[in-house]
Amino acid sequence: MILLALLSASADQHEAAAPEVLFDGKTLEGWNVNEGEAKWWKVSGGAIEGGSLTEHVPHNTFCVSNKSYGDFELNLNFRITPVKGGINSGIQIRSQRIANHHEMIGYQADAAKNYWGKIYDESRRRKVISELLNPEALAKAVKPDGWNHYRIICEGPRIRMWLNDVSCADYIEKNPKIPLEGYIGLQVHGGGTLTVRFKDITVRELSSPEKR
C-alpha cells in the first residue's frame, strides 16, 4: 500500500509541473507586441499595462507570450480602468496571431460588462461559446472598477474558468479541427479610451488527459 501511494504521488508530480512566472513585474521579457503597437504596452507599477487614458485605442491590440501552451492552469489578476467607451478586455488562450494583422484567433476569457466569465471565440466563430454556471454569484463577485482574478484550466478539449473564485465556465470543444494548443494573449479592445493592467501571471503546465 505504501509503495502504491508513493507511485501515485510520483505520478501526480510528473503530471503537473511547478508554476511558471510569466511576468517578472519589471519587463516585458517573454512577451511580444506587434510592430507599431509598442506605444500601447508598457510596464507600470509592477503590472503589464495596455491602452491609454488620454488617447483613443484604434483597434484590438495584444501582448502575447513567446511560448505556446497546450494543457495548463493559468492564474492572473487584472484591472480595467475605463474613461469613456470601449470598456473591454480579455485573455486569449490556445490562440494564434493572424499573419499580417493586429488580431488573434482563438478562445478568449472575456472581461467586460455582460461578458464577465464567458468564453468568446475571437476571430473564429466570433461569438460567446460558453454558458455562465452561476450568474447571480458571479455578478456579486465581479469588481468592475477593481482588481479581478481569473483562474483558467485547459485539459484536452475541456476549458474551465473561475472569476474571483466563482466557477463561471465549463466548456468542451466538440470540433476536432480546432487546435488544443496556442499562445496566451493579453487584450486591450479597440474603440475606446481605457487601460488594462495585468499582474501575478503564472502558468502551470499539465499533462494531457489522454496520456494519464
C-alpha positions in Angstrom: 0.0 0.0 0.0 2.8 2.4 0.8 4.5 1.6 -2.5 1.3 2.3 -4.4 0.9 5.6 -2.6 4.4 6.6 -3.4 4.0 5.7 -7.0 0.7 7.6 -7.2 2.3 10.7 -5.6 5.2 10.5 -8.0 2.8 10.3 -11.0 0.9 13.3 -9.8 4.1 15.3 -9.5 5.1 14.2 -13.0 1.7 15.3 -14.5 1.7 18.8 -13.0 4.8 21.0 -13.3 5.7 23.7 -10.9 4.0 27.1 -11.7 6.0 29.3 -14.2 6.0 33.0 -13.6 5.2 34.7 -16.9 5.8 38.3 -15.8 8.7 39.4 -13.7 7.0 42.6 -12.7 9.7 44.8 -14.3 10.0 44.0 -18.0 8.1 42.5 -21.0 10.7 39.7 -21.3 8.9 36.6 -22.5 6.2 38.6 -24.3 5.8 40.2 -27.7 3.8 43.0 -29.3 3.1 43.6 -33.0 5.3 46.1 -34.8 3.8 49.5 -34.5 1.8 48.7 -31.3 4.5 49.1 -28.7 3.0 52.5 -27.8 0.0 50.8 -26.3 2.0 48.5 -24.0 4.4 49.1 -21.0 5.3 48.0 -17.5 3.9 50.3 -14.8 3.6 49.8 -11.1 4.5 46.1 -11.2 1.9 45.4 -13.9 1.7 45.0 -17.6 -0.4 48.0 -18.8 -2.1 48.2 -22.1 -4.1 51.0 -23.7 -4.2 54.7 -22.9 -6.2 57.1 -20.7 -5.5 60.0 -23.0 -5.6 58.5 -26.5 -8.2 56.5 -28.4 -7.1 52.9 -29.0 -7.9 52.4 -32.7 -8.2 48.6 -32.8 -7.6 45.4 -30.7 -4.1 45.0 -29.6 -2.4 42.1 -27.8 0.6 41.4 -25.7 1.4 37.8 -26.4 3.5 35.1 -24.7 6.5 33.9 -26.6 5.7 30.3 -25.5 2.8 28.2 -26.7 0.8 26.0 -24.2 -1.4 23.0 -24.5 -2.8 21.7 -21.2 -2.2 24.2 -18.4 -3.6 26.2 -15.4 -3.3 29.9 -15.8 -3.7 32.4 -13.0 -3.6 36.2 -13.2 -5.0 39.4 -11.8 -6.3 42.2 -14.0 -7.9 45.6 -13.6 -9.8 47.7 -16.3 -9.8 51.5 -15.9 -12.4 53.0 -18.2 -12.8 56.6 -19.1 -15.2 56.5 -22.0 -16.4 53.8 -24.3 -14.7 50.6 -25.2 -14.7 49.2 -21.7 -13.5 45.8 -22.7 -10.6 43.4 -22.3 -9.9 39.7 -22.3 -7.3 36.9 -22.0 -6.5 34.8 -25.1 -5.8 31.2 -24.5 -4.8 28.5 -27.0 -4.7 31.3 -29.6 -2.6 32.3 -32.6 -1.7 35.7 -34.1 -3.3 36.3 -37.5 -0.5 36.9 -40.0 0.0 40.5 -41.1 -2.9 41.6 -38.9 -3.4 43.1 -35.4 -6.0 40.4 -34.5 -5.6 37.0 -32.7 -7.7 33.9 -33.3 -8.7 31.5 -30.5 -10.5 31.3 -27.2 -10.8 34.4 -25.0 -11.7 34.6 -21.3 -13.8 37.7 -21.7 -13.8 40.7 -19.3 -16.4 43.3 -19.9 -20.0 44.3 -18.9 -22.3 41.5 -19.9 -19.3 39.3 -20.8 -17.7 38.6 -17.5 -16.8 34.9 -17.1 -17.7 33.9 -20.6 -15.6 32.3 -23.3 -15.6 34.2 -26.5 -14.2 32.7 -29.7 -12.1 35.5 -31.1 -11.9 35.9 -34.9 -13.2 32.3 -35.5 -16.8 31.8 -34.6 -17.0 35.4 -33.3 -19.5 34.7 -30.6 -19.8 33.6 -26.9 -19.5 29.8 -26.8 -19.9 29.1 -23.1 -22.8 29.5 -20.6 -22.5 31.1 -17.2 -22.7 28.5 -14.5 -23.8 30.8 -11.7 -24.8 34.3 -13.0 -26.0 35.5 -9.6 -22.9 34.6 -7.7 -20.7 35.9 -10.4 -22.5 39.3 -10.5 -21.8 39.7 -6.8 -18.1 38.7 -7.2 -17.1 40.9 -10.1 -15.4 44.2 -9.3 -15.9 46.3 -12.4 -13.5 49.1 -11.2 -11.2 46.9 -9.1 -8.7 44.0 -9.4 -10.2 40.7 -10.6 -8.7 37.2 -10.7 -9.0 34.6 -13.5 -8.1 31.0 -13.0 -8.3 29.0 -16.2 -7.7 25.3 -16.6 -7.3 23.7 -20.1 -7.2 19.9 -20.3 -7.8 18.2 -23.6 -10.9 19.6 -25.2 -12.2 20.9 -21.8 -11.8 24.5 -20.6 -12.9 25.6 -17.1 -12.8 29.1 -15.7 -13.2 30.8 -12.3 -13.5 34.5 -11.9 -12.8 35.7 -8.3 -13.1 32.1 -7.2 -16.6 31.7 -8.7 -16.9 28.9 -11.2 -18.2 30.5 -14.4 -17.5 28.3 -17.4 -17.1 24.6 -18.2 -16.8 24.2 -21.9 -15.9 21.1 -24.0 -14.8 21.7 -27.6 -16.5 19.3 -30.0 -14.8 20.4 -33.2 -11.7 18.1 -33.6 -10.2 20.5 -36.1 -9.7 23.3 -33.5 -6.2 23.2 -32.1 -5.8 22.5 -28.4 -2.6 24.5 -28.1 -1.6 28.1 -28.6 -0.4 31.3 -27.1 -1.6 33.4 -24.1 -2.5 36.9 -25.1 -3.5 40.0 -23.0 -6.0 42.1 -24.9 -7.0 45.7 -25.0 -10.1 46.1 -27.0 -10.1 48.9 -29.6 -12.6 51.6 -29.9 -12.2 53.4 -26.7 -10.0 55.1 -24.1 -9.0 52.8 -21.3 -6.1 51.0 -19.7 -6.0 47.4 -18.6 -3.4 46.2 -16.1 -2.2 42.5 -15.6 -0.1 41.1 -12.9 0.7 38.0 -10.9 0.7 35.9 -14.1 1.6 32.3 -13.6 1.0 29.1 -15.7 1.4 25.5 -14.6 1.7 23.0 -17.4 -0.4 19.8 -17.1 -0.1 16.5 -18.9 -2.8 15.7 -21.4 -5.7 13.5 -20.0 -5.0 11.1 -22.9 -1.5 10.5 -21.5 -2.6 9.7 -18.0 
